[in-house]
Amino acid sequence: MIGGVSVVLALLAQVMLVNRVPLPAGGAPDLVLLAVVGAALGRGAAPGAVLGFFAGLLVDVMPPSAHLVGQYAFVLALVGYVAGRGAGGPVTTVVLCVLMAPLLAAAVGGLISDPRVTMSTLTEQVPVTVVYTLVVSPILVWLTAWGRQARFST
């Protein structure tokens, strides 16, 4: 329940605040991704994948949306699963998921011939988004996982 609420709050903050602030280099942190990772860290792989799927569907239908419905649902479901499984520790898991999500989204976009996926997007926008997301990640993951101890599947 708290994971779902944190995802909805992160999505609203993303759309209403973060996307409207002109940050240097034209990027913005991905708050929904961090909310999914934080919730999955405390709940496990299966709940993380389910939460990631529904969070991705919300991202897919929230305006402005210029991609196919289900694209981010797939990406965030995989990220939620990986975050729930863990990758050596919470910090390593967050860094892995933050690096994995935009590259996986670009790969899926390339597979479905999304015209927005170009080499300049991969070399200019993705690194900026990754850096901004990593800068914000300690605060948002702590807020999302607050009161829960990280569980890692072995």
Secondary structure in CASP SS format (residue, H / E / C, confidence):
PFRMAT SS
TARGET T0000
AUTHOR 0000-0000-0000
METHOD secondary structure of the structure
MODEL  1
M C 1.00
I H 1.00
G H 1.00
G H 1.00
V H 1.00
S H 1.00
V H 1.00
V H 1.00
L H 1.00
A H 1.00
L H 1.00
L H 1.00
A H 1.00
Q H 1.00
V H 1.00
M H 1.00
L C 1.00
V H 1.00
N H 1.00
R H 1.00
V C 1.00
P C 1.00
L C 1.00
P H 1.00
A H 1.00
G H 1.00
G C 1.00
A C 1.00
P C 1.00
D C 1.00
L H 1.00
V H 1.00
L H 1.00
L H 1.00
A H 1.00
V H 1.00
V H 1.00
G H 1.00
A H 1.00
A H 1.00
L H 1.00
G H 1.00
R H 1.00
G C 1.00
A H 1.00
A H 1.00
P H 1.00
G H 1.00
A H 1.00
V H 1.00
L H 1.00
G H 1.00
F H 1.00
F H 1.00
A H 1.00
G H 1.00
L H 1.00
L H 1.00
V H 1.00
D H 1.00
V H 1.00
M C 1.00
P C 1.00
P C 1.00
S C 1.00
A C 1.00
H C 1.00
L C 1.00
V C 1.00
G C 1.00
Q H 1.00
Y H 1.00
A H 1.00
F H 1.00
V H 1.00
L H 1.00
A H 1.00
L H 1.00
V H 1.00
G H 1.00
Y H 1.00
V H 1.00
A H 1.00
G H 1.00
R H 1.00
G C 1.00
A C 1.00
G C 1.00
G C 1.00
P H 1.00
V H 1.00
T H 1.00
T H 1.00
V H 1.00
V H 1.00
L H 1.00
C H 1.00
V H 1.00
L H 1.00
M H 1.00
A H 1.00
P H 1.00
L H 1.00
L H 1.00
A H 1.00
A H 1.00
A H 1.00
V H 1.00
G H 1.00
G H 1.00
L H 1.00
I C 1.00
S C 1.00
D C 1.00
P C 1.00
R C 1.00
V C 1.00
T C 1.00
M H 1.00
S H 1.00
T H 1.00
L H 1.00
T H 1.00
E H 1.00
Q H 1.00
V H 1.00
P H 1.00
V H 1.00
T H 1.00
V H 1.00
V H 1.00
Y H 1.00
T H 1.00
L H 1.00
V H 1.00
V H 1.00
S H 1.00
P H 1.00
I H 1.00
L H 1.00
V H 1.00
W H 1.00
L H 1.00
T H 1.00
A C 1.00
W C 1.00
G C 1.00
R C 1.00
Q C 1.00
A C 1.00
R C 1.00
F C 1.00
S C 1.00
T C 1.00
END
